[in-house]
Amino acid sequence: MADLLDVRDLKIGATAYPPGEPPKDITIVHGVSFTLEKGRVLGLIGESGAGKSTIGLAALAYGRGGVRITGGEVLLDGEDILALGSGIRSIRGNRVCYVAQSAAAAFNPAHRLGDQVVEAAVRHGKLTRAKALERARYLFGVLGLPDPDNFGKRYPHQVSGGQLQRAMTAMALCPGPALIVFDEPTTALDVTTQIDVLAAIKRAIEETETAALYITHDLAVVAQISDDIMVLRHGRMVEYGPVKQIIEAPREDYTRQLVSVRQIQKQEAPEQSDALLRIDRVDAAYSNHFKVLHDVSLHVPRGQTVAVVGESGSGKSTLARVITGLLPQSKGKVIFKGDALPPKFGDRSKLHLRQIQMLYQMADTAMNPRQTVRDIVGRPLTFYFGLHGQEKTRRVAELLEQIEMGKGFIDRYPAELSGGQKQRVCIARALAAKPELILCDEPTSALDPLVAAGILKLLMRLQAETQVSYLFITHDIATVRAIADSIAVMYRGRVVRFGPKSGVLSPPFDDYTDLLLKSVPEMRLGWLEEVLTTRRMASAGH
Amino acid sequence: MRWREIPLSAWVGMAGLAVAIGCAIFAPLIAPYSEREVVGDIWLPMGGDFLLGTDNLGRDLLSRLIYGAQTTITVALAATVLAFSMGIILSFTAAVAGGWADQGLSRLNDLMMSIPTLIFALIVLAVLPQELWILVVVMAVLESTRVFRLGRAVAMDVAVMEFVEAARLRGEGRLWIIFREILPNTLSPLLAEFGLRFAFAVLFLSTLSFLGLGIQPPEADWGGIVKDNKDGIIFGIPAALIPGAAIAALAISVNLVVDWLLNRTASLKGGRGDG
């Protein structure tokens, strides 16, 4: 059978503007080739900057933001679509469709979903409007959306993120394309939602016999949905083969690292009654009286890590805001080293402020872009310990050694650091205050898996060295397994389960924890089918 | 920073500024005649003893232009700097403090802005004694309302960033947060506004002088020279257009320099090199 998509020696370039230097041309993708047969799914996987989205868009002969396709061929049914010129418009949104990562940003909030879903099919003259709406209703059904007949009448803000992502998939499927490019369609979703969307996408692809390029950084996800996988790094192909071979017998070192990245495991520390931080029956509400935390109690032992897990909106970040004093609790106590902390951070002593430090999810916005690493890390040293001049520089260099970066970085600006390095500098800033407790608000979730693993290892090493405690907020169970001593599971503002890791992660489970644990993609074939089968059986049993 | 990276437009702007500031500082040395001395017939054409001709009273126009640079630039610069100091401090305080302080300052600012600038200035200057510093303060207060608007908007954006939150949680005082965390990150829009405001200050001063409330004769200032010579235009005498051209050239020069500074501060932030 002829290949539907045949990409030959694709080269993509762009112009870079390094600060203080003249602009120069760089190559983003160095000669990548692959083929895709009708009805099959190819997973493109790699860390950020690997060029996977760029390659995906090249299948629509599109270069985003100054990106140019400089060489190679993209054959769709034997026709080179790079050579089409403006004729490409009859292909985009017709024979090749695209599903973007953030459906919330990709839909026009002013129009009803149904109108947007059928637009491409009608515009290309493939279907009449009535026919297209009928197909949209059918697709809504296939994708498992609630009330498929009326779903299209809603506006984007009236449906959830997971539903929006499925609506976007329906939009891509509506013209009956030969190929769909999925660009990280589930990355922004909670695990419990991700599994539904994954299952819907898989079913829709099978049902419509469409071929797909599935772009993601999560190997476990792509393993569930693809037939073949291509591993990319720095714009080059690392490994290309059937899913089974990549997952079970990877040939390249880099692929092996990707496969094994989720296997850091921390030995659970024995339970301690000596709590550094104790949260006692805390309620918290935002100023509009919307209550976010209900009767939350937990404690963080000295030198140990408590992971707080839950989906977005479960109140885990709010808990951190209460502990820092940014959002005073309306009821209950936060007890730190035996003293009840004043609810507002402005009323707390400098000592208390120093002892509780914070790591943010986005290291980018957590550092002043106008300060150098020296200023960022040095400020707590001056502020809390009165260090100046030579002494301060020496200590900053020491801290940079501690985070495995070295003093060469001391005069860099945040913009000149990579994502992982930025997070490390944030860690150094927290360490500079010699804290006893660090609140980590998803510090690794914006990072690539290998970089994230490096940060987790660093945090664990620092804990062993300095006996610092962590309250680690995350939605990722793999991260929890890696670093936690105890776990608190949060759901809708309540702690539904709290205890040592081994206890929380072993049955009997409450309903939510069960759902959460079962939704985490596992790095093996057939996992998705298994989960769906068990679910169906469970719902049949009820 | 290397000299070669400075674009041509910035060089042009800096040259223009250098000429203007040079004239302002060394006016008594450069000017061929005194600023007040009547040296010839009225509205003599260009050339001969008088490079740009003479004005409506027979004073040398070039000399008056050079002396006028002194007053115009000094007053406009002083007013703009003062306006920015007041505007930035008040607006950043409003943005950082929030709550009642913000409401109070912002509504007061709205009140000031609701009065037409020129009419406000006319009334105040007519009532108060005609002294230079009062003129500067009145201009600064009126300009600062615009700075306040912009300053509050940009500071609000920065104040909600996590690094500001981190500084607050560290226990930093309000001054540190305003001057060390927020100000450096708002420099780009504020610099752009500075260039614009300086140009407006020159124009505003000229307007006031034109109306007789700015710089008082016989002292020269560019707007005043335009006013003195405006009647000449009817007779085809270009004496009024020359100071007008000087005002335009100064405004353009300032903005060329500011545009370049803007690019530099933007790239410092990693805006372009970020990708």
Interface residues (C-beta under 8 A of the other chain):
Chain A: A16 Y17 P18 P19 G20 G65 T324 G325 L326 F345 R348 K350 L353 R354 M358 Y360 M362 T365 A366 M367 N368 P369 R370 Q371 R379 P380 F383 Y413 P414 A415 E416 R429 A433
Chain B: E5 M161 E162 F163 E165 A166 R168 L169 R170 G171 E172 R180 E181 P184 N185 S267 L268 K269 G270 R272 G273 D274 G275
